[in-house]
Amino acid sequence: MSHRITIEPSGHQFDVEPGNTILRAALAAGIALPYGCRNGACGACKGRVASGQVDRGPYSDGALSEAELDKGYALFCCARPLSDLVIETRGPGEVRDIPVKTLPARVQKMTRLAPDVIRLQLRLPAGERLQFLAGQYMDILLRDGRRRSFSIANAPEADEYLELHVRHVPGGYFTTYVFETMKERDLLRLEGPHGDFHLREDSAEPLILLAGGTGFAPVKAMVEHVIHRQSPRPMTLYWGARDRAGLYLNSLAESWAASRAGFGYVPVLSGPAMTDGWAGRTGLVHRAVMADFPDLSGHRVYACGAPAMIEAARRDLVGGRGLKEENFFADSFTFATDGASP
């Protein structure tokens, strides 16, 4: 038996079949609820259950606090209704105006940026363009029906190619294919754009951009979008990696800092090798933000990386540095090695 969901304040309604999540059913009904990681780690899909019963499903503690649970909040990417519901959620904003497309794409160029990172540049058919917001992601549709999600690393204005940064995950079904079998001129099927992790342009508040590993990809899109618009908005990029090779486009980030007033770049390594000759910052990347910004109450933070990084950054920056909860935007990468992910 399906359950009817009513969204307040918009009044939109849709049905959820048994076992389905609220977010998945809403998207299938053409209702663009906000979302990011779709796995309970980032908190972008958070909303309040005003009435009815819900199974909140598995989620990261940092994405949904005990206080929020007490107030009836849930993550709609994980939550499954047990009855008819009335839910309250913020509007999807600009995302609702962008159509999701399914398109073929040809692998135009493959560039090894690091031993375990390849940049894919994908060309769409002549006359086709994918409209998206800086920070969103796209799905690669595989022949067996599975899909792999990757952030778009180019700015919306520079859309001759779609750029993806693919990190090799040992045992990963798709990433192993990219590193061992894929060739230039191969064809892929894409679907997108997806996600509520995108640069908001309704404010001039300074930006803290926090990237872990290939979480640099959507951050790169944001920076290049701001540069293209010639916005004077202050930005500071903190990019964390284990070793020097993990900062696979370090020279690009350094060029932004050298050429743009109001842009700062802080690379941080958590475990530099002796051969790296590293004299820069070390430790957890979000701790570097805390050291440099004792008060973040007037900032916006965009964070992209592993769930542990996102969880720690949310906890420490919102709880310990005065950042407003609504000014913390996150996209969380998760990987599996059982053939079900990347």
SULMOPE-V763373 format. One record per residue. N is the residue number from 1. RES is the residue in three letters. OMEGA is omega in radians with two decimals (999 if undefined). Layout:
BEGIN
[[N,RES,OMEGA] [N,RES,OMEGA]]
END
This chain:
BEGIN
[[1,MET,-3.13] [2,SER,3.12] [3,HIS,-3.14] [4,ARG,3.13] [5,ILE,3.07] [6,THR,-3.12] [7,ILE,3.02] [8,GLU,0.18] [9,PRO,-3.01] [10,SER,-3.10] [11,GLY,3.10] [12,HIS,3.12] [13,GLN,3.05] [14,PHE,-3.11] [15,ASP,3.11] [16,VAL,3.10] [17,GLU,-3.13] [18,PRO,3.11] [19,GLY,-3.12] [20,ASN,3.08] [21,THR,3.13] [22,ILE,-3.11] [23,LEU,-3.09] [24,ARG,3.14] [25,ALA,3.12] [26,ALA,3.14] [27,LEU,3.11] [28,ALA,3.13] [29,ALA,3.11] [30,GLY,3.13] [31,ILE,-2.99] [32,ALA,2.99] [33,LEU,3.09] [34,PRO,3.09] [35,TYR,3.13] [36,GLY,-2.99] [37,CYS,-3.11] [38,ARG,3.13] [39,ASN,3.04] [40,GLY,-3.07] [41,ALA,-2.98] [42,CYS,3.13] [43,GLY,-3.10] [44,ALA,-3.06] [45,CYS,-3.04] [46,LYS,3.06] [47,GLY,-3.08] [48,ARG,3.03] [49,VAL,-3.07] [50,ALA,3.08] [51,SER,-3.13] [52,GLY,-3.09] [53,GLN,-3.07] [54,VAL,2.96] [55,ASP,-3.02] [56,ARG,3.07] [57,GLY,-3.13] [58,PRO,3.12] [59,TYR,3.10] [60,SER,-3.12] [61,ASP,-3.10] [62,GLY,-3.13] [63,ALA,-3.11] [64,LEU,-3.05] [65,SER,3.08] [66,GLU,3.12] [67,ALA,3.12] [68,GLU,3.07] [69,LEU,-3.13] [70,ASP,3.13] [71,LYS,3.07] [72,GLY,-3.10] [73,TYR,3.08] [74,ALA,3.00] [75,LEU,-2.98] [76,PHE,3.05] [77,CYS,-3.11] [78,CYS,-2.98] [79,ALA,3.09] [80,ARG,-3.09] [81,PRO,3.04] [82,LEU,3.11] [83,SER,2.96] [84,ASP,-3.06] [85,LEU,2.82] [86,VAL,-3.11] [87,ILE,3.08] [88,GLU,-3.12] [89,THR,3.08] [90,ARG,-3.12] [91,GLY,-3.11] [92,PRO,3.08] [93,GLY,-3.02] [94,GLU,-3.06] [95,VAL,-3.05] [96,ARG,-3.08] [97,ASP,-3.07] [98,ILE,-3.13] [99,PRO,3.01] [100,VAL,-3.09] [101,LYS,2.94] [102,THR,-2.99] [103,LEU,2.95] [104,PRO,3.09] [105,ALA,3.12] [106,ARG,3.08] [107,VAL,-3.07] [108,GLN,-3.09] [109,LYS,3.06] [110,MET,-3.10] [111,THR,3.09] [112,ARG,-3.12] [113,LEU,3.12] [114,ALA,3.13] [115,PRO,-3.10] [116,ASP,3.13] [117,VAL,3.05] [118,ILE,3.00] [119,ARG,3.03] [120,LEU,2.99] [121,GLN,-3.02] [122,LEU,3.12] [123,ARG,3.07] [124,LEU,3.11] [125,PRO,3.13] [126,ALA,3.12] [127,GLY,3.14] [128,GLU,3.01] [129,ARG,3.11] [130,LEU,3.07] [131,GLN,3.14] [132,PHE,3.08] [133,LEU,-3.12] [134,ALA,-3.13] [135,GLY,-3.11] [136,GLN,-3.13] [137,TYR,3.10] [138,MET,3.08] [139,ASP,2.94] [140,ILE,-3.07] [141,LEU,-3.12] [142,LEU,-3.03] [143,ARG,-3.11] [144,ASP,3.11] [145,GLY,3.10] [146,ARG,3.13] [147,ARG,3.13] [148,ARG,-3.06] [149,SER,3.11] [150,PHE,3.09] [151,SER,3.08] [152,ILE,-2.99] [153,ALA,3.09] [154,ASN,3.08] [155,ALA,3.13] [156,PRO,-3.11] [157,GLU,-3.09] [158,ALA,-2.97] [159,ASP,3.03] [160,GLU,3.03] [161,TYR,2.93] [162,LEU,-3.04] [163,GLU,3.07] [164,LEU,3.05] [165,HIS,-3.03] [166,VAL,3.07] [167,ARG,3.13] [168,HIS,3.07] [169,VAL,3.14] [170,PRO,-3.11] [171,GLY,3.13] [172,GLY,-3.04] [173,TYR,-3.06] [174,PHE,-3.09] [175,THR,3.06] [176,THR,3.07] [177,TYR,-3.14] [178,VAL,-3.03] [179,PHE,-3.02] [180,GLU,-2.98] [181,THR,-3.04] [182,MET,3.11] [183,LYS,3.00] [184,GLU,-3.07] [185,ARG,3.05] [186,ASP,-3.13] [187,LEU,3.06] [188,LEU,2.99] [189,ARG,-3.06] [190,LEU,3.00] [191,GLU,3.12] [192,GLY,0.07] [193,PRO,3.11] [194,HIS,2.94] [195,GLY,3.11] [196,ASP,3.06] [197,PHE,3.13] [198,HIS,-3.09] [199,LEU,3.04] [200,ARG,-3.08] [201,GLU,3.14] [202,ASP,-3.08] [203,SER,3.06] [204,ALA,-3.14] [205,GLU,3.11] [206,PRO,-3.08] [207,LEU,2.90] [208,ILE,-3.13] [209,LEU,-2.99] [210,LEU,-3.06] [211,ALA,3.02] [212,GLY,3.13] [213,GLY,3.14] [214,THR,2.91] [215,GLY,3.03] [216,PHE,-3.02] [217,ALA,-3.13] [218,PRO,3.09] [219,VAL,3.06] [220,LYS,3.12] [221,ALA,3.14] [222,MET,-3.13] [223,VAL,-3.10] [224,GLU,3.07] [225,HIS,3.12] [226,VAL,3.11] [227,ILE,-3.14] [228,HIS,-3.12] [229,ARG,3.14] [230,GLN,3.13] [231,SER,3.10] [232,PRO,-3.05] [233,ARG,3.13] [234,PRO,3.14] [235,MET,2.99] [236,THR,-3.13] [237,LEU,3.00] [238,TYR,-3.11] [239,TRP,-3.12] [240,GLY,3.08] [241,ALA,3.12] [242,ARG,-3.09] [243,ASP,-3.05] [244,ARG,-3.13] [245,ALA,-3.13] [246,GLY,3.05] [247,LEU,-2.87] [248,TYR,3.01] [249,LEU,-3.10] [250,ASN,-3.11] [251,SER,3.09] [252,LEU,3.13] [253,ALA,3.11] [254,GLU,3.13] [255,SER,3.06] [256,TRP,-3.11] [257,ALA,-3.10] [258,ALA,-2.99] [259,SER,-3.04] [260,ARG,3.07] [261,ALA,3.10] [262,GLY,3.12] [263,PHE,3.08] [264,GLY,-3.14] [265,TYR,-3.14] [266,VAL,3.03] [267,PRO,-3.09] [268,VAL,3.12] [269,LEU,-3.13] [270,SER,-3.13] [271,GLY,-3.09] [272,PRO,3.08] [273,ALA,3.10] [274,MET,-3.10] [275,THR,3.12] [276,ASP,-3.08] [277,GLY,-2.98] [278,TRP,3.10] [279,ALA,-3.09] [280,GLY,-3.09] [281,ARG,3.12] [282,THR,3.12] [283,GLY,3.12] [284,LEU,-2.99] [285,VAL,-3.11] [286,HIS,3.07] [287,ARG,3.06] [288,ALA,3.07] [289,VAL,-3.12] [290,MET,-3.14] [291,ALA,-3.06] [292,ASP,-3.05] [293,PHE,3.12] [294,PRO,-3.14] [295,ASP,-3.14] [296,LEU,-3.05] [297,SER,-3.14] [298,GLY,-3.07] [299,HIS,2.92] [300,ARG,-3.11] [301,VAL,3.02] [302,TYR,-3.05] [303,ALA,3.11] [304,CYS,-3.14] [305,GLY,-3.11] [306,ALA,-3.12] [307,PRO,-3.12] [308,ALA,3.11] [309,MET,-3.13] [310,ILE,-3.11] [311,GLU,-3.13] [312,ALA,-3.13] [313,ALA,3.11] [314,ARG,-3.10] [315,ARG,-3.00] [316,ASP,-3.11] [317,LEU,3.11] [318,VAL,-3.08] [319,GLY,-3.00] [320,GLY,-3.10] [321,ARG,3.00] [322,GLY,3.11] [323,LEU,3.09] [324,LYS,-3.13] [325,GLU,-3.10] [326,GLU,3.10] [327,ASN,3.04] [328,PHE,-3.13] [329,PHE,-3.01] [330,ALA,2.97] [331,ASP,-3.03] [332,SER,3.09] [333,PHE,3.00] [334,THR,-3.10] [335,PHE,3.02] [336,ALA,-3.09] [337,THR,-3.09] [338,ASP,-3.10] [339,GLY,-3.11] [340,ALA,-3.10] [341,SER,-2.16] [342,PRO,999]]
END
